[in-house]
Amino acid sequence: MAVQEAEQSTHEGGCTCGDCPHGVREGHRRAVAAFVAKRDAFARGKGLPGAVAHSTGASRQWVSDELTQSAGEVAARSRAESDAWTAALLPRTVYTVWGATLLLLLVQALTAIGAGWTSARTAGLLAAAVTAGALTAAAWVHRAKGGILAPLTGEDNRLSTSRAVAACWVFLAVFSVLVLAGELAGASDHARRDDLIDGLELSRGAGVVTVLAVVCAVAVLVRRVVGTRLRTGRLQKVPADRPRTADLLTDDSGGADFADTQYVLVSTVAVVFAAVRLARRPEQLPDLPWGLALLVLVSAATYLVGKYAEGGRAVILSVVRAREAGDLDGPIRNGDDIEIRGTGFVPPGAERADRLARTVVRIGTVHVHVPLVPVAGGFSNPTDTVLTVPVPVEVEPGRVDVQVVTAAGTETNTCAIDVTSD
C-alpha cells in the first residue's frame, strides 16, 4: 500500500517521469525551459569553461556542442509527449463522436416538441450512430498512427488541408445517403419510396457531386505534386512531432498561409450551408446552388496553384571570407571562417535547435557541421540566408567546391573557392 501511494504521489504535481501524459508534458516543458536558460546564458558569455574561453573558435564549438546535446534532450522529450498524445487520442475520439451523437439526439428531441417526431429524425439518428461507429472502428484500427487523423495526416506528420477538406465533403455525402437509406427502409408507402429514390437523382445533387469530385481530385493531385517536388529537391519538408489543428491554416513554419486559410473558410461555409439544406430537406441530397459550388471550385483552384508555387531549392549565391573588425583582408586559409550567402538554408519547420544542428557544409571532401551561435531569443547562425563555418585544416589547399546539406536532407548547388596554404 505504501509503495502504491508513493507511486501515485510521483505522478502528481510536477511529475517528469515520462510514464504518464502529465509527466511527459511537464518533462518537455522543463527541458525547454532549461535549454532556453542555457542558450541565453551562453549568449551573454556566461558558463564558458576557462579551458576554451581564450579561443574564439574553441569556445564557439564548445557552446555549439553543448547546445546540440541539450537540444537532443528536448527533442527526445518532445517525441515522448507526442507518443503520449497519440495514445490518448483514441478515447478522446470515442468521447467526441458519441458525444456529438448524443448532442444530435438532444437537438432532435427539443425541435420535435410541438412539431412531432418524424421518420427523418429517426433516420438522422441512425445515420449518426452508424457514422460514429465507423469512426470509432477506424480510430481503433489506426490507434498507433493517430486514430481517425491518420488518413488526414501527410507524410510530414502534419494535418493535410486538402485531405481534411475532402474528408468533410465525403462525410457529408455519406451521411446524406445514410439518411436517405434510413428513410427508405422505414417508408411503407410506394409513392414515398419513389420520392426518396428520386432524391438521389443527379439533378438534385449535381452541385454537391461536382464539388466532391473536385476536392477529392485536388487532394490526390496535391499529394502527387508534393511528392514529386520533394524527390526533385524543389521543395523542402521537415517532419513535425505530431499533427495539430493549426496545420490546416498555416505553413510548415507555423505562419499564416493564405491559400490554405481561404480554402478551409470557403469549404466550411459551403459544408455548413449544405448541412442546413439537408436538415431542411432530408428526402434528397443537399441542393448546393451552383453559385456556391463555383465559389468552392475557385477556392480549390487557388489552393492548388498555391501548392505549385510554394517552396523552392536551397541555393548558394556566393561564398566569401568572413572578416571581423580589425582583421586584415586576405585569401581564404585553413582555419578561417567563410560566409556562405544564399537562400533556403533553413527549411520551414526546421527552426528548432536540434534541427538547425543538422545543417552541414561540404567543403571539398570534408563535412563541417554548422555551429550554433546563440543570441538572446534565438540563433545568429545558421540562418536562412547566411551560414558561417570554419575551413578545417583537413581541407587540401587549392580550388574546392562548397555545398550545403540542409536539415531536410536536400543539397544545394556547388560554389568553388580557392584555399591557400599560407
Secondary structure per residue as TSV (DSSP state, phi and psi in degrees):
chain	resnum	aa	ss	phi	psi
A	1	M	-	360.0	-40.9
A	2	A	H	-65.1	-37.9
A	3	V	H	-65.4	-42.3
A	4	Q	H	-63.3	-41.4
A	5	E	H	-64.5	-38.2
A	6	A	H	-66.0	-41.6
A	7	E	H	-65.0	-38.3
A	8	Q	H	-66.8	-38.2
A	9	S	H	-67.9	-29.0
A	10	T	H	-72.9	-15.3
A	11	H	T	-99.5	15.4
A	12	E	S	-115.5	160.0
A	13	G	S	66.7	-116.4
A	14	G	S	-95.5	40.0
A	15	C	-	-60.5	132.2
A	16	T	-	-130.4	26.7
A	17	C	-	-67.5	-29.1
A	18	G	S	87.7	0.4
A	19	D	S	-99.9	-4.2
A	20	C	S	-136.4	157.9
A	21	P	H	-56.4	-41.2
A	22	H	H	-66.4	-37.5
A	23	G	H	-63.5	-43.9
A	24	V	H	-70.4	-34.4
A	25	R	H	-65.6	-45.6
A	26	E	H	-67.5	-39.0
A	27	G	H	-64.0	-40.2
A	28	H	H	-65.9	-41.8
A	29	R	H	-61.7	-43.3
A	30	R	H	-69.0	-36.7
A	31	A	H	-64.9	-39.9
A	32	V	H	-65.3	-42.7
A	33	A	H	-63.1	-40.3
A	34	A	H	-66.4	-38.2
A	35	F	H	-66.8	-43.6
A	36	V	H	-62.6	-41.4
A	37	A	H	-63.4	-42.1
A	38	K	H	-66.6	-42.6
A	39	R	H	-61.9	-46.1
A	40	D	H	-67.1	-33.5
A	41	A	H	-65.7	-43.7
A	42	F	H	-63.9	-36.4
A	43	A	H	-63.4	-28.9
A	44	R	T	-87.8	1.5
A	45	G	T	84.2	15.7
A	46	K	-	-102.3	152.8
A	47	G	S	89.3	2.6
A	48	L	-	-79.9	133.6
A	49	P	-	-70.4	150.5
A	50	G	H	-62.3	-24.9
A	51	A	H	-67.9	-24.4
A	52	V	H	-115.2	-6.3
A	53	A	H	-65.6	-24.1
A	54	H	T	-78.4	-16.5
A	55	S	-	-115.5	125.0
A	56	T	H	-63.8	-45.3
A	57	G	H	-66.1	-42.3
A	58	A	H	-67.1	-42.1
A	59	S	H	-66.3	-38.4
A	60	R	H	-64.2	-41.8
A	61	Q	H	-68.0	-39.6
A	62	W	H	-64.7	-44.8
A	63	V	H	-61.1	-43.4
A	64	S	H	-62.1	-42.6
A	65	D	H	-65.0	-41.2
A	66	E	H	-63.8	-44.1
A	67	L	H	-67.7	-36.6
A	68	T	H	-63.5	-42.1
A	69	Q	H	-65.0	-44.0
A	70	S	H	-64.7	-38.7
A	71	A	H	-64.1	-34.3
A	72	G	H	-63.5	-37.1
A	73	E	H	-66.5	-40.6
A	74	V	H	-62.7	-41.9
A	75	A	H	-63.6	-39.0
A	76	A	H	-63.7	-41.4
A	77	R	H	-64.3	-38.3
A	78	S	H	-64.9	-40.4
A	79	R	H	-65.3	-38.4
A	80	A	H	-64.6	-40.6
A	81	E	H	-64.4	-39.2
A	82	S	H	-64.0	-40.9
A	83	D	H	-63.9	-40.5
A	84	A	H	-65.2	-39.3
A	85	W	H	-63.5	-42.0
A	86	T	H	-64.0	-40.0
A	87	A	H	-65.6	-31.9
A	88	A	T	-85.5	-3.1
A	89	L	H	-73.5	-33.3
A	90	L	H	-61.8	-53.8
A	91	P	H	-62.5	-34.1
A	92	R	H	-64.3	-38.6
A	93	T	H	-63.9	-44.3
A	94	V	H	-60.6	-45.9
A	95	Y	H	-62.7	-39.8
A	96	T	H	-69.0	-51.2
A	97	V	H	-69.2	-39.8
A	98	W	H	-78.1	-27.8
A	99	G	H	-64.6	-40.2
A	100	A	H	-63.9	-36.6
A	101	T	H	-64.9	-42.7
A	102	L	H	-65.0	-37.0
A	103	L	H	-63.2	-41.1
A	104	L	H	-62.1	-40.2
A	105	L	H	-61.3	-42.4
A	106	L	H	-63.6	-44.7
A	107	V	H	-63.3	-42.1
A	108	Q	H	-61.4	-41.2
A	109	A	H	-67.4	-40.0
A	110	L	H	-68.7	-42.5
A	111	T	H	-73.9	-16.0
A	112	A	T	-80.5	-12.4
A	113	I	T	-65.7	120.8
A	114	G	T	90.2	-43.7
A	115	A	T	-81.8	-26.5
A	116	G	-	92.2	155.9
A	117	W	-	-84.1	137.6
A	118	T	-	-122.4	167.5
A	119	S	H	-67.1	-28.1
A	120	A	H	-65.5	-35.9
A	121	R	H	-66.6	-42.5
A	122	T	H	-62.3	-43.6
A	123	A	H	-63.4	-38.3
A	124	G	H	-64.2	-42.2
A	125	L	H	-66.3	-41.0
A	126	L	H	-63.6	-40.8
A	127	A	H	-63.4	-40.2
A	128	A	H	-64.5	-41.3
A	129	A	H	-65.0	-43.2
A	130	V	H	-63.7	-42.9
A	131	T	H	-64.6	-43.2
A	132	A	H	-62.5	-39.8
A	133	G	H	-63.9	-41.2
A	134	A	H	-64.4	-42.7
A	135	L	H	-65.5	-38.4
A	136	T	H	-64.0	-43.8
A	137	A	H	-63.7	-41.2
A	138	A	H	-64.9	-39.0
A	139	A	H	-63.8	-37.2
A	140	W	H	-71.2	-40.5
A	141	V	H	-63.9	-40.4
A	142	H	T	-102.5	27.9
A	143	R	G	-61.8	-27.6
A	144	A	G	-84.5	-8.3
A	145	K	G	-125.8	26.1
A	146	G	T	105.4	8.2
A	147	G	G	62.2	-132.5
A	148	I	G	-71.7	-10.5
A	149	L	G	-81.9	-11.5
A	150	A	G	-58.0	-46.3
A	151	P	G	-68.5	-18.6
A	152	L	G	-95.4	-2.8
A	153	T	B	-98.5	131.0
A	154	G	-	-79.1	179.7
A	155	E	T	-66.3	-19.1
A	156	D	T	-91.1	11.9
A	157	N	S	66.2	27.9
A	158	R	S	-117.0	152.7
A	159	L	B	-65.2	131.7
A	160	S	-	-89.4	124.0
A	161	T	H	-62.3	-44.4
A	162	S	H	-64.9	-39.7
A	163	R	H	-70.0	-38.5
A	164	A	H	-64.6	-43.6
A	165	V	H	-63.9	-45.0
A	166	A	H	-62.3	-38.4
A	167	A	H	-64.4	-36.8
A	168	C	H	-62.6	-43.8
A	169	W	H	-69.8	-37.0
A	170	V	H	-64.0	-43.4
A	171	F	H	-59.5	-44.5
A	172	L	H	-62.7	-43.4
A	173	A	H	-65.1	-43.9
A	174	V	H	-64.5	-43.6
A	175	F	H	-62.7	-40.6
A	176	S	H	-62.3	-43.9
A	177	V	H	-66.5	-38.5
A	178	L	H	-64.5	-38.3
A	179	V	H	-62.3	-45.9
A	180	L	H	-62.4	-39.7
A	181	A	H	-64.6	-39.6
A	182	G	H	-65.1	-42.0
A	183	E	H	-65.2	-40.1
A	184	L	H	-64.6	-37.7
A	185	A	H	-67.1	-31.8
A	186	G	H	-92.9	-5.0
A	187	A	-	-79.1	129.6
A	188	S	-	-102.7	-20.8
A	189	D	S	-86.8	136.2
A	190	H	H	-64.1	-41.6
A	191	A	H	-65.2	-37.2
A	192	R	H	-64.0	-40.8
A	193	R	H	-64.2	-38.9
A	194	D	H	-64.8	-38.6
A	195	D	H	-64.7	-39.6
A	196	L	H	-67.3	-38.7
A	197	I	H	-67.7	-37.5
A	198	D	H	-63.9	-23.3
A	199	G	T	-66.1	-15.0
A	200	L	T	-93.4	3.1
A	201	E	S	-63.2	148.1
A	202	L	H	-62.9	-30.9
A	203	S	H	-64.4	-24.7
A	204	R	H	-81.1	-38.5
A	205	G	H	-122.3	30.8
A	206	A	H	-61.6	-39.3
A	207	G	H	-64.5	-45.9
A	208	V	H	-65.1	-43.3
A	209	V	H	-62.2	-41.6
A	210	T	H	-64.1	-46.2
A	211	V	H	-63.8	-42.3
A	212	L	H	-59.8	-44.4
A	213	A	H	-63.1	-40.8
A	214	V	H	-69.6	-46.7
A	215	V	H	-67.3	-34.1
A	216	C	H	-67.5	-40.4
A	217	A	H	-64.3	-38.9
A	218	V	H	-63.0	-41.8
A	219	A	H	-61.0	-43.0
A	220	V	H	-68.9	-42.6
A	221	L	H	-67.3	-38.6
A	222	V	H	-63.2	-40.7
A	223	R	H	-61.3	-40.6
A	224	R	H	-65.5	-43.7
A	225	V	H	-63.6	-47.1
A	226	V	H	-63.6	-43.6
A	227	G	H	-62.0	-42.6
A	228	T	H	-65.5	-42.3
A	229	R	H	-68.4	-32.0
A	230	L	H	-68.5	-43.6
A	231	R	H	-66.8	-31.2
A	232	T	T	-90.3	-0.6
A	233	G	T	81.1	8.3
A	234	R	S	-86.1	-2.4
A	235	L	-	-144.6	135.4
A	236	Q	-	-112.3	132.2
A	237	K	-	-136.4	132.1
A	238	V	-	-110.5	126.7
A	239	P	-	-60.8	144.7
A	240	A	-	-89.1	163.6
A	241	D	S	-68.6	-40.1
A	242	R	S	-160.9	157.7
A	243	P	-	-69.3	144.2
A	244	R	-	-132.3	153.0
A	245	T	G	-61.2	-33.9
A	246	A	G	-63.0	-19.6
A	247	D	G	-59.5	-25.6
A	248	L	G	-69.3	-22.5
A	249	L	T	-117.9	-4.4
A	250	T	B	-124.1	167.1
A	251	D	-	-87.3	-173.5
A	252	D	T	-66.0	-24.6
A	253	S	T	-87.9	-2.4
A	254	G	S	94.0	0.2
A	255	G	-	-82.4	155.2
A	256	A	B	-62.5	137.0
A	257	D	-	-118.7	119.9
A	258	F	H	-64.3	-46.5
A	259	A	H	-60.8	-45.3
A	260	D	H	-66.9	-43.6
A	261	T	H	-63.4	-47.5
A	262	Q	H	-66.9	-32.9
A	263	Y	H	-65.6	-43.3
A	264	V	H	-67.2	-44.7
A	265	L	H	-64.4	-48.7
A	266	V	H	-63.4	-42.8
A	267	S	H	-66.5	-37.6
A	268	T	H	-62.8	-44.7
A	269	V	H	-61.2	-43.6
A	270	A	H	-66.9	-40.0
A	271	V	H	-65.1	-42.5
A	272	V	H	-62.2	-42.6
A	273	F	H	-61.4	-44.6
A	274	A	H	-64.9	-36.4
A	275	A	H	-66.2	-38.7
A	276	V	H	-65.1	-40.8
A	277	R	H	-62.2	-37.9
A	278	L	H	-66.4	-39.4
A	279	A	H	-66.3	-34.8
A	280	R	H	-78.6	-33.1
A	281	R	-	-131.3	74.0
A	282	P	T	-71.5	-4.9
A	283	E	T	-86.3	3.4
A	284	Q	S	-150.3	166.4
A	285	L	-	-62.6	150.5
A	286	P	-	-55.8	129.7
A	287	D	-	-90.3	92.5
A	288	L	-	-86.5	119.0
A	289	P	-	-59.3	147.6
A	290	W	H	-65.6	-28.6
A	291	G	H	-63.5	-43.4
A	292	L	H	-70.9	-37.4
A	293	A	H	-62.9	-41.4
A	294	L	H	-63.9	-36.2
A	295	L	H	-61.9	-41.5
A	296	V	H	-65.9	-38.7
A	297	L	H	-65.9	-40.0
A	298	V	H	-64.6	-41.0
A	299	S	H	-62.8	-41.5
A	300	A	H	-64.9	-39.5
A	301	A	H	-64.4	-40.2
A	302	T	H	-62.7	-43.1
A	303	Y	H	-61.9	-43.2
A	304	L	H	-65.4	-42.2
A	305	V	H	-63.2	-38.3
A	306	G	H	-62.1	-36.1
A	307	K	H	-68.5	-35.2
A	308	Y	H	-66.8	-32.8
A	309	A	H	-87.6	-20.1
A	310	E	S	-74.7	159.5
A	311	G	-	78.2	-169.0
A	312	G	-	159.6	166.3
A	313	R	-	-74.4	150.1
A	314	A	-	-78.2	129.9
A	315	V	E	-131.4	134.3
A	316	I	E	-90.6	125.5
A	317	L	E	-96.7	-37.4
A	318	S	E	-162.9	160.1
A	319	V	E	-132.4	126.6
A	320	V	E	-131.2	161.6
A	321	R	E	-75.9	127.4
A	322	A	-	-73.0	136.0
A	323	R	-	-130.2	125.8
A	324	E	-	-92.1	164.5
A	325	A	T	-59.9	128.3
A	326	G	T	96.9	-15.7
A	327	D	-	-73.3	151.9
A	328	L	-	-85.2	147.9
A	329	D	-	-70.9	149.4
A	330	G	-	179.8	179.9
A	331	P	-	-74.4	170.7
A	332	I	E	-80.5	126.0
A	333	R	E	-121.7	163.5
A	334	N	T	-58.8	132.3
A	335	G	T	96.5	-17.8
A	336	D	-	-74.4	156.1
A	337	D	E	-89.8	139.6
A	338	I	E	-116.0	148.0
A	339	E	E	-111.2	117.3
A	340	I	E	-98.8	117.8
A	341	R	E	-107.8	137.4
A	342	G	E	178.3	-142.5
A	343	T	E	-155.1	150.3
A	344	G	-	81.6	18.4
A	345	F	S	-72.7	-26.5
A	346	V	S	-115.6	101.4
A	347	P	-	-64.3	155.8
A	348	P	T	-57.6	132.5
A	349	G	T	90.3	-1.4
A	350	A	-	-107.2	24.7
A	351	E	-	-78.6	-12.0
A	352	R	S	-71.3	152.8
A	353	A	H	-62.7	-39.9
A	354	D	H	-65.6	-26.0
A	355	R	H	-88.3	-34.9
A	356	L	H	-60.3	-34.8
A	357	A	T	-68.7	-11.7
A	358	R	T	-85.3	-3.3
A	359	T	-	-73.4	129.6
A	360	V	E	-129.4	141.9
A	361	V	E	-113.1	127.4
A	362	R	E	-97.0	114.5
A	363	I	E	-111.1	104.5
A	364	G	T	66.3	-117.8
A	365	T	T	-105.8	5.6
A	366	V	E	-102.5	131.3
A	367	H	E	-98.3	124.5
A	368	V	E	-116.2	120.4
A	369	H	E	-76.1	130.2
A	370	V	-	-68.1	122.3
A	371	P	-	-70.8	144.6
A	372	L	-	-83.6	122.5
A	373	V	E	-112.1	107.2
A	374	P	E	-79.8	145.9
A	375	V	E	-134.5	168.7
A	376	A	T	-59.0	116.6
A	377	G	T	89.4	-1.5
A	378	G	E	176.5	-143.3
A	379	F	E	-136.9	140.6
A	380	S	E	-92.2	-10.3
A	381	N	E	-154.2	129.2
A	382	P	S	-81.3	160.3
A	383	T	-	-127.0	174.6
A	384	D	S	-69.1	-23.6
A	385	T	S	-116.8	-15.7
A	386	V	E	-140.5	133.9
A	387	L	E	-124.5	138.3
A	388	T	E	-122.4	122.3
A	389	V	E	-138.2	152.9
A	390	P	E	-81.9	152.8
A	391	V	-	-89.7	111.0
A	392	P	-	-65.3	158.3
A	393	V	T	-67.8	-18.7
A	394	E	T	-73.8	-13.0
A	395	V	S	-74.4	124.7
A	396	E	-	-70.6	138.0
A	397	P	S	-60.3	150.7
A	398	G	E	123.3	-165.6
A	399	R	E	-84.9	124.2
A	400	V	E	-131.0	156.9
A	401	D	E	-94.8	142.5
A	402	V	E	-113.9	132.6
A	403	Q	E	-144.2	143.3
A	404	V	E	-107.4	135.6
A	405	V	E	-112.0	114.6
A	406	T	-	-79.5	173.9
A	407	A	T	-64.6	-22.5
A	408	A	T	-81.1	-5.9
A	409	G	S	91.1	2.5
A	410	T	-	-87.8	152.4
A	411	E	B	-107.3	143.2
A	412	T	-	-86.8	-179.3
A	413	N	-	-69.8	168.8
A	414	T	-	-99.7	150.7
A	415	C	E	-134.3	126.6
A	416	A	E	-86.3	138.9
A	417	I	E	-131.1	160.2
A	418	D	E	-106.5	123.8
A	419	V	E	-108.6	123.6
A	420	T	E	-95.3	159.6
A	421	S	-	-95.2	-9.7
A	422	D	-	-124.3	360.0
